[in-house]
Amino acid sequence: MSVQNKLAVFTGNAHPQLAADICQHLGIPLGKAEVFQFPNENIFVKIHENVRGRDVFVAQPLTHPVNTSIMELLIMLDAFKRASAQRVTAVVPYYSYGRTDKKDQPRVPITARLIADCLSVAGAQRVLTMDLHAGQIQGFFNIPVDELTAKLILTDYIRKKGIRDLTVIATDAGFAKKARNIAESLDAPLAIVEKRRMGNNSQSEAMSLIGSVVGRSALVVDDEIDTAGTLVQAVRVARAHGAQEVYACASHGVLSGAAIERLIEADIKELILTDSVPLPEEKRLPFITTLSVAGLFARAIQRIHQGRSVSRLFGEPAEDPEDGEARDEGVMVEMAGN
């Protein structure tokens, strides 16, 4: 393969291990780049290999420290654009500011749209992400967006555990549709926590449970666990309504603020997360299981690079007669609106 068409994956400092794991699945070395901060907090990027005419993927979740991770990604995108890369794709396993996706109060921003605009202006020609907080965020971009989902990875793991009499619990009505899909995958009934959020301080008040968990095992599902307040309240509601044991899973384990303290005190048998966000050693509690999404992203990157159908990953009929193999095991993509 010529240098002009060669696939290259680079990363900043947000989650280098995930980028390295993606490259291992792809069978290529991680791209050489220098990304550091000057004493005056200005970020500097230097690409240490020729990327002219290459298909470049920049893997960087927008995680702690969030604003630094965003700036690193934007500056890297600009660097690759100015280095004459043939195409630059922003690989964003975790899209921060995703909750600020609408004006739900007077005089507030739509930051999820702002980040989308910044990525495009910086030089991203495509975005590859996973489990956005809201599907409509895809519409904030004027460039192609491929949204993967960890649903199959999570449900496969849970199914293999053989949990008896399982009920899936959505943390609120807004997540009920995605939770229903997970429940159907596990052939389990669905219950929903009725929740009211109080103000802008990430605190919420769980009210009641729609559905029954009496004498059953419960699986609390969400897209993201931030301060763990919502999760812990959902666990308490499940236990108060008769659940025998409670599991939980989420695509993104941000675990900020007092999350670890809350999880330690919560009655959770096992918490299943993915490595879309790095989990520091001090946050690795004994009951937390982390599943890798490196293979998921590697297969999607390979298909994008080869110009093959990404929708093929979730079993859509192949439009290309040469792309007729069965659905890749352990990989799934959800289209907008599903």
Residue pairs with C-beta under 8 A, 6 or more apart in sequence:
3 50
3 52
3 53
3 54
4 52
4 53
4 54
4 86
5 53
5 54
5 55
5 86
6 54
6 55
7 26
7 28
7 54
7 55
7 57
7 301
7 302
7 305
8 28
8 31
8 49
8 51
8 54
8 55
8 56
8 57
9 19
9 22
9 23
9 26
9 28
9 30
9 31
9 56
9 57
9 58
9 59
9 91
9 301
10 19
10 30
10 31
10 33
10 47
10 56
10 57
10 58
10 59
10 76
10 80
11 18
11 19
11 20
11 30
11 31
11 33
11 58
11 59
11 60
12 35
12 58
12 60
12 69
12 72
12 73
12 76
13 35
13 68
13 69
13 72
14 60
14 61
14 62
14 63
14 69
14 72
14 73
14 278
15 59
15 60
15 61
15 63
15 93
15 275
15 277
15 278
16 30
17 275
17 278
18 59
18 61
18 93
18 275
18 276
18 278
18 293
18 294
18 297
19 30
19 59
20 30
21 275
21 292
21 294
22 59
22 91
22 294
22 297
22 298
22 301
23 29
23 30
23 298
24 294
25 294
25 295
25 298
25 299
26 298
26 301
26 302
31 47
31 49
31 51
31 56
32 47
32 48
32 49
33 45
33 46
33 47
33 48
33 76
34 44
34 45
34 46
34 48
35 43
35 44
35 45
35 72
35 75
35 76
36 43
36 44
37 43
37 44
37 68
38 44
43 68
43 71
43 72
43 75
44 75
45 72
45 75
45 76
45 79
46 79
47 79
47 80
47 83
51 80
51 83
51 84
51 85
52 83
52 84
52 85
53 84
53 85
53 86
54 85
54 86
55 85
55 86
55 87
55 89
55 305
56 80
56 85
56 86
56 87
56 88
56 89
57 89
57 91
57 128
57 301
57 304
57 305
58 73
58 76
58 77
58 80
58 88
58 89
58 90
58 91
58 124
59 91
59 93
59 297
60 69
60 72
60 73
60 76
60 90
60 91
60 92
61 69
61 92
61 93
61 94
61 276
61 277
61 278
62 69
62 70
62 73
62 92
62 94
62 95
62 96
62 97
62 115
63 69
63 94
63 96
63 254
63 277
63 278
64 254
64 256
66 96
66 97
69 96
70 96
70 115
70 118
73 90
73 92
73 119
73 122
74 118
74 119
74 122
75 122
77 88
77 90
77 119
77 122
77 123
77 124
78 122
78 123
80 88
80 123
81 88
81 122
81 123
82 123
87 125
87 126
88 123
88 124
88 125
88 126
89 124
89 125
89 126
89 127
89 128
89 301
89 304
90 119
90 124
90 126
90 127
90 128
91 127
91 128
91 129
91 297
91 301
92 119
92 127
92 128
92 129
93 129
93 130
93 276
93 277
93 293
93 297
94 130
94 252
94 254
94 276
94 277
95 112
95 115
95 129
95 132
95 133
95 137
96 115
97 111
97 112
97 114
97 115
98 112
98 132
98 133
98 134
98 137
98 224
99 112
99 133
100 108
100 109
100 110
100 111
100 112
101 110
101 112
101 113
101 133
101 134
101 136
101 137
101 140
102 110
103 110
105 200
110 140
112 133
112 134
112 137
112 140
113 140
116 137
116 140
116 141
117 140
119 127
119 141
120 141
120 142
120 143
124 143
125 143
125 144
126 143
126 144
126 145
126 146
126 304
127 141
127 143
127 144
127 145
127 146
128 145
128 146
128 148
128 297
128 300
128 301
128 304
129 145
129 146
129 147
129 148
130 147
130 148
130 149
130 150
130 251
130 276
130 293
130 296
130 297
131 147
131 148
131 149
131 150
131 151
131 223
131 224
131 251
131 252
131 276
132 138
132 147
133 223
133 224
135 147
135 336
135 337
136 336
138 145
138 147
138 336
139 336
146 300
146 304
146 310
146 333
147 333
147 334
147 335
147 336
148 293
148 296
148 297
148 300
148 313
148 331
148 332
148 333
148 334
149 251
149 332
149 333
149 334
150 251
150 274
150 276
150 291
150 293
150 296
151 178
151 181
151 182
151 185
151 332
151 334
152 185
152 330
152 331
152 332
153 274
153 291
153 293
153 296
153 330
153 332
154 182
154 249
154 251
154 272
154 274
154 291
155 182
155 185
155 186
156 330
157 272
157 289
157 291
158 166
158 186
158 219
158 247
158 249
158 272
159 185
159 186
163 217
163 219
163 247
164 217
165 215
165 216
165 217
166 186
166 188
166 216
166 217
166 218
166 219
167 188
167 189
167 190
167 191
167 211
167 212
167 213
167 216
167 217
167 218
167 219
167 243
168 179
168 182
168 183
168 186
168 188
168 189
168 190
168 191
168 218
168 219
168 221
169 179
169 190
169 191
169 192
169 193
169 209
169 211
169 213
169 218
169 219
169 220
169 221
169 234
169 238
170 176
170 178
170 179
170 180
170 190
170 191
170 192
170 193
170 221
170 222
171 193
171 195
171 220
171 221
171 222
171 230
171 231
171 234
172 192
172 193
172 194
172 195
172 230
173 192
173 194
173 195
175 221
175 222
175 223
176 190
176 192
178 221
178 223
179 190
179 192
179 221
180 190
181 338
182 219
182 221
183 189
183 190
186 219
188 219
189 211
189 212
190 211
191 209
191 210
191 211
191 212
191 213
191 218
191 238
192 209
192 210
192 211
193 206
193 207
193 208
193 209
193 210
193 233
193 234
193 237
194 206
194 207
194 208
194 209
194 210
195 204
195 205
195 206
195 207
195 230
195 233
195 234
196 204
196 205
196 207
197 203
197 204
197 205
198 204
198 205
202 226
202 227
202 229
202 257
203 229
204 229
204 230
204 233
205 233
206 230
206 233
206 234
206 236
206 237
208 237
209 237
209 238
209 241
212 241
212 242
213 238
213 241
213 242
213 243
214 241
214 242
214 243
215 242
215 244
216 242
216 243
216 244
217 243
217 244
217 245
217 246
217 247
218 238
218 243
218 245
218 246
218 247
219 246
219 247
219 248
219 249
220 231
220 234
220 235
220 238
220 246
220 247
220 248
220 249
221 248
221 249
221 250
222 230
222 231
222 248
222 250
223 250
223 251
223 252
224 250
224 251
224 252
224 253
224 254
225 231
225 248
225 250
225 252
225 253
225 254
225 255
225 259
225 271
225 273
226 254
226 255
226 256
226 257
226 259
227 256
227 257
227 258
227 259
227 262
228 255
228 258
228 259
228 260
228 262
228 263
228 266
229 262
231 248
231 250
231 262
231 263
231 266
232 262
232 263
232 265
232 266
234 248
235 246
235 248
235 266
235 267
235 268
236 266
236 267
238 246
239 246
239 267
245 269
246 267
246 268
246 269
247 268
247 269
247 270
247 271
247 272
248 268
248 270
248 271
248 272
249 271
249 272
249 273
250 271
250 272
250 273
251 273
251 274
251 276
252 273
252 274
252 276
252 277
253 271
253 273
253 274
253 277
253 279
253 288
253 290
254 277
255 263
255 277
255 279
255 283
259 283
260 282
260 283
260 285
263 271
263 285
263 288
264 285
268 287
269 287
270 287
270 288
270 289
271 285
271 287
271 288
271 289
272 288
272 289
272 291
273 279
273 288
273 289
273 290
273 291
274 290
274 291
274 292
274 293
275 290
275 291
275 292
275 293
275 294
276 293
279 288
279 290
284 290
295 330
295 331
296 330
296 331
296 332
299 313
299 328
299 331
300 310
300 313
300 331
300 333
303 309
303 310
303 312
303 313
304 310
308 320
308 323
309 316
309 318
309 319
309 320
309 323
310 333
311 333
311 335
312 318
312 323
312 325
312 327
313 327
313 328
313 331
313 332
313 333
314 327
314 332
314 333
314 334
314 335
315 327
318 324
